[in-house]
Amino acid sequence: MTNIRINKIYSWVKPIAIFAATWVVAGPALALDSLVSEAGVKPMPVAFAPMQPVFQTAPALPKSRPDPALAYDIQPVDIAMPHSKPALKDVLPTSTATLAEMIKAQTGLEISAEADYKLRAGEGVGSILRRAGYSAADTAAAIEAAQTKASLRRLQIGMKFTIAEHGFRFSVKPGIDIYIVRNPEFGWLAINALRPVETYVAFIQGVIDDSIYRAAKQAGVNEAAFHEYVRVMGFSVDFQREVRRGDQFEMMYDTQRDSLSGDIIGIKLQYAGLSLSGDQLGFYRFDGAENAIGWYDENGNSAARTLIRTPISGARLSSNFGSRKHPVSGYNAMHKGVDFAAPRGTPIIAAGAGVVRQAGWKGSFGRYIRIKHNSTYDTAYAHLSRIAPHIAAGSRVKQGEIIGYVGSTGRSTGPHLHYEILVNNRQVNPMTVRLPTGKQIDPVHLDDFKKQVQMVEAEVLARGTQRFATALPTPSTP
Ligand SMILES: [Zn+2]
């Protein structure tokens, strides 16, 4: 028995009520029909293949669904529903390796041969069935059944059909196969079947020698998982400049494999950790609620930062923050920013969202832009060859938006970007300053998120591994 909150909107309550009634009165076969096929199709008897258990080494991560009742701002009333909505895997039969197995399960008939056909240009389901030897009458009846499960008008050239004497199989949606089977008693019928999926969990740790990419590759990390890892960590870490020999990485990801074909159909990074000369970073995926999807440290601080450390891509750090002999004046002076050498015209992006304070000529800085991000943080960009046309004092910018282009204007010896981060109007070292996180997870989801963190921890512990990355204390957003 599930107690769910629903409201008084009839248009919404009615279908649920009808569905619930159908479910109770007619049982699974009829309810399934109302779930997956179009209205007006007469219910057909469907034999259910035995469910295959899904192999999973991980504890199921919690995936709470947003309560649809919350979308309406009318006082909710509590009513008891006879049954909760069944998951697709509980109502659909499981797809089989061969077409013959499904035909046997549905009709009891043994077939000896099945063959794969590919849809040719200009061909429809009718012509492919005729090509496989179906009579005109069988083709028409089979198509009529198939149309209850899928629109057959726009099928992709090269789409695979497995065809045998008493039925055929195709797929228009990943994870679901459509079987059209001739039942000796009832004629042609259509069945949706779920392709079985196995989920594996990988937890991988490694020591970085020269590049994290090479270390991850050596450790056998999946490419897609690695790219997601770099994207998540990239907010906090500059992989080109900050990672040193002996630093360690760790990550955990799910691999979903189609059990019938063996193909990998999905990679999902769940946890990303990095130990950086003693500093430790760890981020967890959260996708339990539509409005809070993202990456957070174990306290629920977003992995995304309000500012990007390197607001230019493909550049080389040519001069660091600190005291140095100025290349033009020759005096020893404090260098209050960092210089990135890059070809003239390389786009420069806004390090964070904010409002442009200044955009124009500023003495030895040449063409210069300064952006106010909030009451504490500003960033400045100097020696630009050009300022983007829409950028002027007072204009609003988004993080990552192109604001100008590398040049050598003002007092400069060659094309480069001079970049400053200012905290309360004082320049700080952009490479080492601890940047504030963008936001915190909505407190409503904090408990769910913490559960997810615990599951990752449990998974790591079960492997006898010591997880090393924990969240850094980060300054809160000013
Ligand atoms: Zn500089």
Boltz pocket constraint, residues with backbone or C-beta under 6 A from the ligand:
constraints:
  - pocket:
      binder: B
      contacts: [[A, 319], [A, 335], [A, 337], [A, 338], [A, 339], [A, 417], [A, 418], [A, 419]]
      max_distance: 6.0
